[in-house]
Amino acid sequence: MTTVAGYPESAARRGIGDFAVRHPVLCAWTAISLFLVICRFMGYSPASDLDDALKLIEIRDFLQSGAWFDRTIPGILQPEPFISHWVRLTDLPYAAVAAPLVPLIGREAALAVASFAIPLVLLLLALYFYRRVILIFFVQQAV
């Protein structure tokens, strides 16, 4: 009996069902990504609370000034300047995606792309490592 990639030939011909069994992380990520794209086209953004809006203001200010250690966010009315409680390290993936796009599509569109793409990349990583933990601790012990 011939095999394709270690699977019997009949299993290799099954198509999407076999792909879903061999790559559940990719299938789950694709389904979640499609759901979020549909939500975005319908005008709903799951990441649209005040915390996310403030984080985008901080990233916008970081891209504009480039000041790594100045976490003061201008424009928030209170007696003293508002100093963000987030570390800059969380801004780096957003800035790395948005900065090259700014000359091409503008600052706001680049931030919109980054704020949509980076959580999906982080979700893919989280799903991958979640599956690895399950395989290591639960599947290996059952065998």
PyMOL commands that set and color helices and strands:
alter all, ss='L'
color gray80, all
select helices_A, chain A and resi 9-12+16-22+24-41+50-65+88-105+107-142
alter helices_A, ss='H'
color red, helices_A
select strands_A, chain A and resi 3-4+7-8+72-73+82-83
alter strands_A, ss='S'
color yellow, strands_A
deselect
rebuild
show_as cartoon
